[in-house]
Amino acid sequence: MARDTAETHFTESVAALTPGERRDPALPVRPGTTLTGGLCRDLFETQVASRLLDIAARWLREQGEGFYTIGSAGHEGNAAVAAAVRATDPALLHYRSGAFYLARSAQAGRLAEEGLRDVLLGLAAAAEEPIAGGRHKVFGHPGLAVIPQTSTIASHLPRAVGVAFAIERARKLGVTDTPWPEGSIAVTSFGDASINHASALTGLNTAAYCAYQGLPLPVLFVCEDNGLGVSVRTPRRWVESAAHPLIPRFEADGCDLAEAYDVACRAADHVRGRRSPALLHLRTVRLMGHAGSDVESAYRTPREIAADLERDPLVATARLLVHAGLADPGELLGRYETIREHVLKLALDLTRRPRLRSAAEVMRPLAPRHPARVATLAARAAPGRAALTGATSPEREGPLTLSQAINRTLTDLLAAHPEAMVFGEDVARKGGVYGVTRGLLKRFGAARVFDTVLDEQAVLGLALGAGVSGLLPIPEIQYLAYLHNALDQIRGEAASLRFFSQGAYRNPMVVRVAAYAYQKGFGGHFHNDNSVAALRDIPGLVVASPARPDDAAAMLRTCVAAAKADGEVCVFLEPIALYHTRDLMDDGDDGWLAPYAPPSRWAETHVPIGRARSYGDGRDLTIVTFGNGLRMSLRAAIRLTAEGHGCRVLDLRWLSPLPVEDLLHAATLTGKVLVADETRGSGGVSESVLAALADAGFSGQVSRVTSKDSFVPLGDAAAHVLLSEAEIEDAARKMLS
């Protein structure tokens, strides 16, 4: 294959080097550095291999056999970062950290070819690629403590902070089932353009916030600054200016391997010794463009491109070795050619490996569920629970509200799972805006129930890092509208991890969200939000929506058991308006209260994921609903039944996966289905319900009533756009007439 400018420049520059007096490879490769000649030689081989993987990626693309060409050329100095940290330190890498990955692979005692195969199989989208199985090109490997990241916009930084937090918190809680050895630090890399993104700012700010309060948080941020975000220039010295002032910053020339290694060691030692964050700023260059399709000459001058070539880190490391007398130019160029030939041959061989052949193969890692295992785990109570609760056990309290039922269930779950944590905005001292977490801090302590910064990305990032580190996070998002501020942490990070690691890495979590509308005397859009469309289309995500106190208790136990058993990511939507509701039809009837089931009944009251609940046995009409719609639909159905109409109400309970089997059964029993949907007409849950009925060939009559396609306004005006009980009853009467 033809050589590009970077290869030609490397060959010519190395050939022109003059050997110096020979040094002992056990000594520093030059005065003033701690990098030995031997380690320098090993890292040079890693840098060369990383560069040649980029060459191979573009060659494979030309042949129609490769599918990813964003490379690490110019960033090979990150091999020094890998050498400066332990092989067991969890690493969350961005897409230009190829040399780090190869160096980590070698640190772990693997053959050089194994690291090469990992990357080449990913480039070829081969099904046997060891981390994503051909689903995406990522750097990741469970045996190397490299957690795969798509890392497009530093979206992994909040998780990296969470990993660092979990390293220390697991030790404090006495949790031993964690993948990270004691004394580990989290390492995460990202680009200079990404430092401007909200997710990067969240990661840096949360780390600084913890350090400011004296909380141990051992995370090393590595900003690889090549001065460009695709074609947009990063202003000179911007990274230094944008870095958080409370996070110590270490700066090095990433094109000088010795300097990069020395400074990386100092930064890593700082983080490891002080258990506090630091930022390593590596000044790099970007060679060969952003990706294979990128034409740099469209936005960079020849002089700029040539200046970067002059700083090529491979040439710089070759110069170190030659000047130290540890190699002559001919030897290095010969070694380059040998590795080049090997990499290209290996790349061609690996294109013949099978790729994913069906939708079933592609989707296999998304939701590997084990219902029997989840049911068994959900029925388990804490050992010694009776002594813990005594006369105050919730089953002896009498009927509870929805809020009380969730509170008592969280108490049982924290007691049963020592690795579980409840956290979020206002959940600890205040006990939640609606009192749902009241008393948990006093009972379980600040290590397990705690308040966070006012940043939903930070809340979810802590959960992501905790989950992948062996803890069981139950974060709270204060209002449904607030979840949208950080949805990529669910969509792009949480839900995708099993998919991109074939289940090798999981981030089990149950995200409790105070949800929906209908709050009286309080509201506006950000406190009354009825949009769940963005959640329902996330592959593999479980979305629970309990309305009744007994369902909430059972479903929360199910979600936690599924998170623990299967690594599920669950969003648990709690209807705010029903938190403290007591009555169903008349004042004082206590029809919305329910007793708390004792552990002896948890098995029989278990609610599997994707199972609905039916009310009534009418044969004239099925009303399908969920959330606040359940109470309104039941009230309407009771009135219609009193008039002689045979109505039944189906509470979906789970919005994803939708309980299609129960839906079809209930629909078939009556032949008429009315969907009462408190979410919006466009993108609302009812669309999925009607589609499921149509897909199954249901030939009966169907109709729906929904909230309007509007934000929820303040005060009484909300009633104009939200689904009402009267609308449900009127629509039901039309179908029954």
WOCOR-V503556 format. One record per residue. RES is the residue in three letters. NEAR is the number of other ideal C-beta (glycine too) atoms within 10 Angstrom. Layout:
# WOCOR-V503556
res:near
RES:NEAR
RES:NEAR
This chain:
# WOCOR-V503556
res:near
MET:12
ALA:7
ARG:12
ASP:15
THR:12
ALA:22
GLU:19
THR:12
HIS:18
PHE:22
THR:16
GLU:10
SER:18
VAL:23
ALA:11
ALA:9
LEU:18
THR:9
PRO:16
GLY:15
GLU:7
ARG:11
ARG:18
ASP:12
PRO:17
ALA:9
LEU:12
PRO:18
VAL:24
ARG:16
PRO:7
GLY:8
THR:16
THR:13
LEU:24
THR:19
GLY:22
GLY:14
LEU:19
CYS:25
ARG:19
ASP:18
LEU:27
PHE:25
GLU:19
THR:28
GLN:27
VAL:24
ALA:26
SER:29
ARG:30
LEU:22
LEU:26
ASP:26
ILE:21
ALA:26
ALA:29
ARG:21
TRP:21
LEU:23
ARG:17
GLU:13
GLN:12
GLY:8
GLU:16
GLY:23
PHE:16
TYR:19
THR:21
ILE:18
GLY:25
SER:31
ALA:29
GLY:25
HIS:32
GLU:35
GLY:31
ASN:31
ALA:34
ALA:33
VAL:31
ALA:28
ALA:25
ALA:24
VAL:28
ARG:18
ALA:17
THR:16
ASP:25
PRO:26
ALA:31
LEU:27
LEU:27
HIS:27
TYR:21
ARG:27
SER:31
GLY:28
ALA:28
PHE:31
TYR:27
LEU:30
ALA:29
ARG:30
SER:28
ALA:22
GLN:17
ALA:16
GLY:9
ARG:17
LEU:10
ALA:16
GLU:14
GLU:16
GLY:24
LEU:23
ARG:22
ASP:22
VAL:28
LEU:26
LEU:24
GLY:28
LEU:25
ALA:26
ALA:21
ALA:20
ALA:18
GLU:12
GLU:26
PRO:19
ILE:24
ALA:23
GLY:25
GLY:21
ARG:23
HIS:18
LYS:24
VAL:24
PHE:30
GLY:27
HIS:24
PRO:16
GLY:13
LEU:23
ALA:23
VAL:27
ILE:32
PRO:27
GLN:29
THR:17
SER:24
THR:16
ILE:20
ALA:28
SER:25
HIS:31
LEU:31
PRO:34
ARG:31
ALA:29
VAL:32
GLY:32
VAL:32
ALA:33
PHE:26
ALA:29
ILE:29
GLU:17
ARG:25
ALA:21
ARG:16
LYS:11
LEU:18
GLY:9
VAL:18
THR:10
ASP:9
THR:20
PRO:17
TRP:21
PRO:11
GLU:10
GLY:14
SER:23
ILE:27
ALA:31
VAL:33
THR:28
SER:30
PHE:30
GLY:28
ASP:23
ALA:21
SER:21
ILE:24
ASN:16
HIS:18
ALA:16
SER:25
ALA:23
LEU:18
THR:25
GLY:31
LEU:25
ASN:19
THR:28
ALA:30
ALA:19
TYR:18
CYS:23
ALA:21
TYR:10
GLN:8
GLY:8
LEU:15
PRO:17
LEU:27
PRO:26
VAL:32
LEU:27
PHE:29
VAL:27
CYS:28
GLU:27
ASP:25
ASN:22
GLY:20
LEU:21
GLY:17
VAL:12
SER:13
VAL:10
ARG:14
THR:18
PRO:10
ARG:9
ARG:9
TRP:16
VAL:24
GLU:13
SER:9
ALA:16
ALA:19
HIS:19
PRO:8
LEU:14
ILE:17
PRO:17
ARG:16
PHE:20
GLU:18
ALA:24
ASP:17
GLY:32
CYS:24
ASP:23
LEU:30
ALA:24
GLU:22
ALA:30
TYR:25
ASP:20
VAL:22
ALA:27
CYS:18
ARG:16
ALA:27
ALA:24
ASP:14
HIS:19
VAL:27
ARG:18
GLY:11
ARG:14
ARG:18
SER:23
PRO:29
ALA:24
LEU:23
LEU:29
HIS:21
LEU:28
ARG:21
THR:28
VAL:22
ARG:24
LEU:28
MET:23
GLY:24
HIS:18
ALA:15
GLY:18
SER:10
ASP:16
VAL:10
GLU:18
SER:10
ALA:8
TYR:13
ARG:18
THR:10
PRO:9
ARG:7
GLU:14
ILE:17
ALA:12
ALA:12
ASP:22
LEU:18
GLU:12
ARG:17
ASP:22
PRO:29
LEU:28
VAL:21
ALA:23
THR:30
ALA:24
ARG:19
LEU:24
LEU:26
VAL:19
HIS:17
ALA:22
GLY:15
LEU:23
ALA:24
ASP:15
PRO:19
GLY:11
GLU:14
LEU:25
LEU:17
GLY:12
ARG:16
TYR:21
GLU:11
THR:11
ILE:17
ARG:19
GLU:11
HIS:15
VAL:22
LEU:17
LYS:11
LEU:16
ALA:26
LEU:16
ASP:12
LEU:23
THR:18
ARG:9
ARG:16
PRO:10
ARG:15
LEU:16
ARG:9
SER:8
ALA:8
ALA:8
GLU:15
VAL:15
MET:14
ARG:17
PRO:21
LEU:15
ALA:21
PRO:14
ARG:18
HIS:12
PRO:16
ALA:10
ARG:14
VAL:24
ALA:19
THR:14
LEU:21
ALA:25
ALA:18
ARG:15
ALA:18
ALA:18
PRO:10
GLY:9
ARG:16
ALA:12
ALA:8
LEU:15
THR:18
GLY:9
ALA:5
THR:10
SER:17
PRO:20
GLU:15
ARG:12
GLU:12
GLY:10
PRO:16
LEU:23
THR:19
LEU:29
SER:22
GLN:23
ALA:28
ILE:25
ASN:21
ARG:21
THR:22
LEU:26
THR:23
ASP:24
LEU:23
LEU:23
ALA:18
ALA:19
HIS:21
PRO:15
GLU:23
ALA:24
MET:24
VAL:25
PHE:20
GLY:27
GLU:22
ASP:16
VAL:27
ALA:21
ARG:12
LYS:14
GLY:18
GLY:23
VAL:17
TYR:19
GLY:14
VAL:23
THR:26
ARG:16
GLY:14
LEU:20
LEU:19
LYS:12
ARG:12
PHE:19
GLY:14
ALA:11
ALA:11
ARG:23
VAL:25
PHE:19
ASP:15
THR:23
VAL:15
LEU:11
ASP:20
GLU:26
GLN:26
ALA:26
VAL:31
LEU:31
GLY:31
LEU:31
ALA:33
LEU:29
GLY:29
ALA:30
GLY:27
VAL:27
SER:27
GLY:17
LEU:27
LEU:21
PRO:26
ILE:29
PRO:26
GLU:24
ILE:25
GLN:22
TYR:20
LEU:24
ALA:20
TYR:20
LEU:26
HIS:15
ASN:16
ALA:22
LEU:15
ASP:17
GLN:27
ILE:24
ARG:17
GLY:19
GLU:25
ALA:28
ALA:22
SER:25
LEU:27
ARG:24
PHE:21
PHE:21
SER:23
GLN:21
GLY:16
ALA:19
TYR:20
ARG:20
ASN:26
PRO:25
MET:27
VAL:30
VAL:27
ARG:26
VAL:26
ALA:24
ALA:25
TYR:30
ALA:24
TYR:24
GLN:18
LYS:9
GLY:6
PHE:11
GLY:20
GLY:15
HIS:17
PHE:15
HIS:19
ASN:24
ASP:24
ASN:28
SER:22
VAL:26
ALA:14
ALA:13
LEU:23
ARG:19
ASP:11
ILE:19
PRO:13
GLY:21
LEU:22
VAL:27
VAL:22
ALA:27
SER:29
PRO:29
ALA:27
ARG:22
PRO:26
ASP:20
ASP:21
ALA:29
ALA:29
ALA:24
MET:27
LEU:26
ARG:26
THR:27
CYS:29
VAL:29
ALA:25
ALA:28
ALA:26
LYS:22
ALA:19
ASP:22
GLY:20
GLU:27
VAL:30
CYS:24
VAL:28
PHE:24
LEU:24
GLU:25
PRO:25
ILE:27
ALA:19
LEU:22
TYR:22
HIS:13
THR:19
ARG:15
ASP:13
LEU:14
MET:12
ASP:8
ASP:7
GLY:7
ASP:11
ASP:14
GLY:17
TRP:21
LEU:20
ALA:19
PRO:17
TYR:21
ALA:20
PRO:15
PRO:16
SER:10
ARG:14
TRP:18
ALA:13
GLU:8
THR:15
HIS:21
VAL:24
PRO:17
ILE:24
GLY:19
ARG:17
ALA:20
ARG:19
SER:14
TYR:17
GLY:18
ASP:10
GLY:18
ARG:14
ASP:18
LEU:25
THR:29
ILE:33
VAL:30
THR:30
PHE:30
GLY:30
ASN:25
GLY:32
LEU:28
ARG:24
MET:23
SER:29
LEU:25
ARG:17
ALA:25
ALA:25
ILE:16
ARG:16
LEU:22
THR:16
ALA:8
GLU:9
GLY:8
HIS:18
GLY:16
CYS:27
ARG:20
VAL:26
LEU:27
ASP:26
LEU:27
ARG:25
TRP:23
LEU:23
SER:23
PRO:16
LEU:19
PRO:23
VAL:17
GLU:13
ASP:20
LEU:23
LEU:17
HIS:14
ALA:19
ALA:22
THR:14
LEU:17
THR:20
GLY:15
LYS:19
VAL:25
LEU:26
VAL:29
ALA:29
ASP:26
GLU:28
THR:25
ARG:23
GLY:16
SER:11
GLY:16
GLY:23
VAL:28
SER:26
GLU:19
SER:21
VAL:25
LEU:18
ALA:11
ALA:18
LEU:20
ALA:11
ASP:10
ALA:14
GLY:7
PHE:17
SER:10
GLY:12
GLN:13
VAL:20
SER:16
ARG:19
VAL:24
THR:22
SER:24
LYS:14
ASP:12
SER:15
PHE:16
VAL:25
PRO:16
LEU:12
GLY:11
ASP:10
ALA:12
ALA:22
ALA:10
HIS:11
VAL:17
LEU:22
LEU:28
SER:17
GLU:17
ALA:11
GLU:16
ILE:25
GLU:20
ASP:12
ALA:19
ALA:25
ARG:15
LYS:10
MET:18
LEU:16
SER:6
